[in-house]
Amino acid sequence: MEEMKGSLSKPVAVIACIAMTLFYVATLYAPTLILRLPPPQSFNIFMTRRFICAAVSSVASVIICALLLPIRSGETSYLFGVYGIRSDHIWQAVFFPLFLTSLTYAGSLMLLASKWMEHRNQDRRPLLCCIKSTLLRFPSQMSSVASDVLFWRNLVVAPLTEELVFRACMIPLLLCGGFKAYDVIFLCPTFFSLAHLNHMAEIYSHHNYSLREASMIVGLQLGYTLVFGSYASFLFIRTGTLASPLFAHVFCNYMGLPVLFVQRKGLVSVAFVAGTLYFAWLLFPLTRPDLYNERTNSCRCWQGYCLWN
């Protein structure tokens, strides 16, 4: 994108990102504050409204981004590539980032494994019987999960809309605005963290926490989202695919915060430290651009290496 350099200024890129952040949060409250709809009669209805609002804000951000990016009319077909929506190299885009992310959860996975072993020791049935009963329960468990609105929020709607807005839309704008890649990796998560500030009001008003307690909880959330946002931005820029941060986001939402220490289970801490060291060692090798792209030069795109056709 040499011929496009300078066609989008840094202030415009930043203002656009701030506007998308505010719009993403504001639309979540639009049904009651703007549209004056009656309060939802159930939690499922409340969440369904939020799903629709998140989808609307995501589509609006995609349109705004398309209008601002310096893409000529003849290059509209490249837009999906700019957003990282690609079908090539899909298994690399899913497997390698998931493996990397799971290393940071080595302690959590070790804890789950130890609990499973304890359960197996208490269960006197043969292993094949346990596997059979698990498989027989699987359809009913999947049906229960599919009807759980929190499952859709945490593992589908939130990761998809947040990655689309805060990675696929904002990162191209910031890079086209002239920001360096490493600046974007730390700047973009700032907008991502600010989008979670609304949780403080909800925690303070709905869960009867004191202002101090609510501030501590939200502070922890903001710190976590800042770290994860930097990692997700890194994945998006290095791989050029939206699938990489998206599946990492889903995995992190499913696992929650990594387990660092459990009393009387020293192996959990050892696993966490070992996993973190392996994560740091493999971070750059497993996110090499050539693993996710057919060619790494002479590409006309905002990353400079991704394949668009």
Contacts in CASP RR format, 6 or more apart in sequence:
PFRMAT RR
TARGET T0000
AUTHOR 0000-0000-0000
METHOD contacts of the structure
MODEL  1
MEEMKGSLSKPVAVIACIAMTLFYVATLYAPTLILRLPPPQSFNIFMTRR
FICAAVSSVASVIICALLLPIRSGETSYLFGVYGIRSDHIWQAVFFPLFL
TSLTYAGSLMLLASKWMEHRNQDRRPLLCCIKSTLLRFPSQMSSVASDVL
FWRNLVVAPLTEELVFRACMIPLLLCGGFKAYDVIFLCPTFFSLAHLNHM
AEIYSHHNYSLREASMIVGLQLGYTLVFGSYASFLFIRTGTLASPLFAHV
FCNYMGLPVLFVQRKGLVSVAFVAGTLYFAWLLFPLTRPDLYNERTNSCR
CWQGYCLWN
1 70 0 8 1.000
1 176 0 8 1.000
1 300 0 8 1.000
1 301 0 8 1.000
1 302 0 8 1.000
1 304 0 8 1.000
4 70 0 8 1.000
4 71 0 8 1.000
4 176 0 8 1.000
5 178 0 8 1.000
6 70 0 8 1.000
6 176 0 8 1.000
6 177 0 8 1.000
6 178 0 8 1.000
7 70 0 8 1.000
7 176 0 8 1.000
8 68 0 8 1.000
8 69 0 8 1.000
8 70 0 8 1.000
8 173 0 8 1.000
8 176 0 8 1.000
8 177 0 8 1.000
8 178 0 8 1.000
9 177 0 8 1.000
10 177 0 8 1.000
10 178 0 8 1.000
10 179 0 8 1.000
12 68 0 8 1.000
12 177 0 8 1.000
13 68 0 8 1.000
13 173 0 8 1.000
13 174 0 8 1.000
13 176 0 8 1.000
13 177 0 8 1.000
13 178 0 8 1.000
13 179 0 8 1.000
14 174 0 8 1.000
16 64 0 8 1.000
16 65 0 8 1.000
16 68 0 8 1.000
16 170 0 8 1.000
16 173 0 8 1.000
17 170 0 8 1.000
17 173 0 8 1.000
17 174 0 8 1.000
17 188 0 8 1.000
17 191 0 8 1.000
18 191 0 8 1.000
19 64 0 8 1.000
20 57 0 8 1.000
20 61 0 8 1.000
20 64 0 8 1.000
20 65 0 8 1.000
20 165 0 8 1.000
20 169 0 8 1.000
20 170 0 8 1.000
20 191 0 8 1.000
21 166 0 8 1.000
21 191 0 8 1.000
21 194 0 8 1.000
21 195 0 8 1.000
23 57 0 8 1.000
23 60 0 8 1.000
23 61 0 8 1.000
24 54 0 8 1.000
24 57 0 8 1.000
24 58 0 8 1.000
24 61 0 8 1.000
24 161 0 8 1.000
24 165 0 8 1.000
24 195 0 8 1.000
25 195 0 8 1.000
25 197 0 8 1.000
25 198 0 8 1.000
27 53 0 8 1.000
27 54 0 8 1.000
27 56 0 8 1.000
27 57 0 8 1.000
28 50 0 8 1.000
28 53 0 8 1.000
28 54 0 8 1.000
28 198 0 8 1.000
29 198 0 8 1.000
30 53 0 8 1.000
31 37 0 8 1.000
31 49 0 8 1.000
31 53 0 8 1.000
32 39 0 8 1.000
37 49 0 8 1.000
40 46 0 8 1.000
40 49 0 8 1.000
43 149 0 8 1.000
44 149 0 8 1.000
47 149 0 8 1.000
47 150 0 8 1.000
47 152 0 8 1.000
47 153 0 8 1.000
48 149 0 8 1.000
50 153 0 8 1.000
50 157 0 8 1.000
51 152 0 8 1.000
51 153 0 8 1.000
51 157 0 8 1.000
54 157 0 8 1.000
54 158 0 8 1.000
54 161 0 8 1.000
55 157 0 8 1.000
55 161 0 8 1.000
57 161 0 8 1.000
57 165 0 8 1.000
58 160 0 8 1.000
58 161 0 8 1.000
58 164 0 8 1.000
58 165 0 8 1.000
61 164 0 8 1.000
61 165 0 8 1.000
61 169 0 8 1.000
62 83 0 8 1.000
62 164 0 8 1.000
62 168 0 8 1.000
62 169 0 8 1.000
64 169 0 8 1.000
65 83 0 8 1.000
65 168 0 8 1.000
65 169 0 8 1.000
65 170 0 8 1.000
65 172 0 8 1.000
65 173 0 8 1.000
66 79 0 8 1.000
68 173 0 8 1.000
69 79 0 8 1.000
69 82 0 8 1.000
69 172 0 8 1.000
69 173 0 8 1.000
69 176 0 8 1.000
69 302 0 8 1.000
70 176 0 8 1.000
71 78 0 8 1.000
71 79 0 8 1.000
71 82 0 8 1.000
75 300 0 8 1.000
78 300 0 8 1.000
78 301 0 8 1.000
78 308 0 8 1.000
80 86 0 8 1.000
81 301 0 8 1.000
81 306 0 8 1.000
81 308 0 8 1.000
82 168 0 8 1.000
82 172 0 8 1.000
82 301 0 8 1.000
82 302 0 8 1.000
82 308 0 8 1.000
83 164 0 8 1.000
83 168 0 8 1.000
83 169 0 8 1.000
83 172 0 8 1.000
83 242 0 8 1.000
84 168 0 8 1.000
84 236 0 8 1.000
84 240 0 8 1.000
84 241 0 8 1.000
84 242 0 8 1.000
84 306 0 8 1.000
85 168 0 8 1.000
85 242 0 8 1.000
86 93 0 8 1.000
86 240 0 8 1.000
86 241 0 8 1.000
86 242 0 8 1.000
86 243 0 8 1.000
86 306 0 8 1.000
86 307 0 8 1.000
88 294 0 8 1.000
88 307 0 8 1.000
89 241 0 8 1.000
89 291 0 8 1.000
89 292 0 8 1.000
89 293 0 8 1.000
90 241 0 8 1.000
90 243 0 8 1.000
92 239 0 8 1.000
92 291 0 8 1.000
92 292 0 8 1.000
93 239 0 8 1.000
93 241 0 8 1.000
93 243 0 8 1.000
93 244 0 8 1.000
93 247 0 8 1.000
93 292 0 8 1.000
94 243 0 8 1.000
94 244 0 8 1.000
94 247 0 8 1.000
96 244 0 8 1.000
96 286 0 8 1.000
96 287 0 8 1.000
96 291 0 8 1.000
97 235 0 8 1.000
97 239 0 8 1.000
97 244 0 8 1.000
97 245 0 8 1.000
97 247 0 8 1.000
97 248 0 8 1.000
97 286 0 8 1.000
97 287 0 8 1.000
98 247 0 8 1.000
98 248 0 8 1.000
98 251 0 8 1.000
99 286 0 8 1.000
100 248 0 8 1.000
100 279 0 8 1.000
100 282 0 8 1.000
100 283 0 8 1.000
100 286 0 8 1.000
100 287 0 8 1.000
101 231 0 8 1.000
101 248 0 8 1.000
101 251 0 8 1.000
101 252 0 8 1.000
102 109 0 8 1.000
102 251 0 8 1.000
103 275 0 8 1.000
103 276 0 8 1.000
103 278 0 8 1.000
103 279 0 8 1.000
103 282 0 8 1.000
104 258 0 8 1.000
104 275 0 8 1.000
104 276 0 8 1.000
104 279 0 8 1.000
105 251 0 8 1.000
105 255 0 8 1.000
105 258 0 8 1.000
105 259 0 8 1.000
106 271 0 8 1.000
106 272 0 8 1.000
106 274 0 8 1.000
106 275 0 8 1.000
106 276 0 8 1.000
106 278 0 8 1.000
107 258 0 8 1.000
107 259 0 8 1.000
107 260 0 8 1.000
107 268 0 8 1.000
107 269 0 8 1.000
107 271 0 8 1.000
107 272 0 8 1.000
107 275 0 8 1.000
108 255 0 8 1.000
108 256 0 8 1.000
108 258 0 8 1.000
108 259 0 8 1.000
109 271 0 8 1.000
110 265 0 8 1.000
110 267 0 8 1.000
110 268 0 8 1.000
110 271 0 8 1.000
110 272 0 8 1.000
111 259 0 8 1.000
111 262 0 8 1.000
111 265 0 8 1.000
111 268 0 8 1.000
114 265 0 8 1.000
114 267 0 8 1.000
114 268 0 8 1.000
120 127 0 8 1.000
120 130 0 8 1.000
123 130 0 8 1.000
125 133 0 8 1.000
145 151 0 8 1.000
154 253 0 8 1.000
154 254 0 8 1.000
155 250 0 8 1.000
155 253 0 8 1.000
155 254 0 8 1.000
156 250 0 8 1.000
158 249 0 8 1.000
158 253 0 8 1.000
159 246 0 8 1.000
159 249 0 8 1.000
159 250 0 8 1.000
159 253 0 8 1.000
160 246 0 8 1.000
162 192 0 8 1.000
162 195 0 8 1.000
162 249 0 8 1.000
163 232 0 8 1.000
163 242 0 8 1.000
163 245 0 8 1.000
163 246 0 8 1.000
163 249 0 8 1.000
164 242 0 8 1.000
166 188 0 8 1.000
166 191 0 8 1.000
166 192 0 8 1.000
166 195 0 8 1.000
166 229 0 8 1.000
166 232 0 8 1.000
167 188 0 8 1.000
167 232 0 8 1.000
167 233 0 8 1.000
167 236 0 8 1.000
167 242 0 8 1.000
167 245 0 8 1.000
168 236 0 8 1.000
168 242 0 8 1.000
170 188 0 8 1.000
170 191 0 8 1.000
171 184 0 8 1.000
171 188 0 8 1.000
171 233 0 8 1.000
171 236 0 8 1.000
171 237 0 8 1.000
172 302 0 8 1.000
174 183 0 8 1.000
174 184 0 8 1.000
174 187 0 8 1.000
174 188 0 8 1.000
175 181 0 8 1.000
175 184 0 8 1.000
175 237 0 8 1.000
175 302 0 8 1.000
175 303 0 8 1.000
176 302 0 8 1.000
179 187 0 8 1.000
181 237 0 8 1.000
184 233 0 8 1.000
184 237 0 8 1.000
185 230 0 8 1.000
185 233 0 8 1.000
185 234 0 8 1.000
185 237 0 8 1.000
186 230 0 8 1.000
188 229 0 8 1.000
188 233 0 8 1.000
189 225 0 8 1.000
189 226 0 8 1.000
189 227 0 8 1.000
189 228 0 8 1.000
189 229 0 8 1.000
189 230 0 8 1.000
189 232 0 8 1.000
189 233 0 8 1.000
190 226 0 8 1.000
192 225 0 8 1.000
192 226 0 8 1.000
192 229 0 8 1.000
193 222 0 8 1.000
193 223 0 8 1.000
193 225 0 8 1.000
193 226 0 8 1.000
193 229 0 8 1.000
196 218 0 8 1.000
196 221 0 8 1.000
196 222 0 8 1.000
196 225 0 8 1.000
197 218 0 8 1.000
197 222 0 8 1.000
199 218 0 8 1.000
199 221 0 8 1.000
200 214 0 8 1.000
200 215 0 8 1.000
200 218 0 8 1.000
203 209 0 8 1.000
203 214 0 8 1.000
203 217 0 8 1.000
203 218 0 8 1.000
204 211 0 8 1.000
204 214 0 8 1.000
207 214 0 8 1.000
209 217 0 8 1.000
224 257 0 8 1.000
228 249 0 8 1.000
228 252 0 8 1.000
231 245 0 8 1.000
231 248 0 8 1.000
232 245 0 8 1.000
232 248 0 8 1.000
232 249 0 8 1.000
233 245 0 8 1.000
234 287 0 8 1.000
235 244 0 8 1.000
235 245 0 8 1.000
235 248 0 8 1.000
235 287 0 8 1.000
236 242 0 8 1.000
236 244 0 8 1.000
236 245 0 8 1.000
237 303 0 8 1.000
238 287 0 8 1.000
238 288 0 8 1.000
238 289 0 8 1.000
238 292 0 8 1.000
239 287 0 8 1.000
239 289 0 8 1.000
239 291 0 8 1.000
239 292 0 8 1.000
240 289 0 8 1.000
240 292 0 8 1.000
240 293 0 8 1.000
240 303 0 8 1.000
240 305 0 8 1.000
240 306 0 8 1.000
241 292 0 8 1.000
241 306 0 8 1.000
244 292 0 8 1.000
258 272 0 8 1.000
259 268 0 8 1.000
259 272 0 8 1.000
260 269 0 8 1.000
260 272 0 8 1.000
261 268 0 8 1.000
261 269 0 8 1.000
261 272 0 8 1.000
262 268 0 8 1.000
262 269 0 8 1.000
289 296 0 8 1.000
289 303 0 8 1.000
289 305 0 8 1.000
289 306 0 8 1.000
290 296 0 8 1.000
290 305 0 8 1.000
292 306 0 8 1.000
293 299 0 8 1.000
293 305 0 8 1.000
293 306 0 8 1.000
293 307 0 8 1.000
294 307 0 8 1.000
295 305 0 8 1.000
295 307 0 8 1.000
296 305 0 8 1.000
297 304 0 8 1.000
297 305 0 8 1.000
299 305 0 8 1.000
299 306 0 8 1.000
299 307 0 8 1.000
299 308 0 8 1.000
300 308 0 8 1.000
301 308 0 8 1.000
END
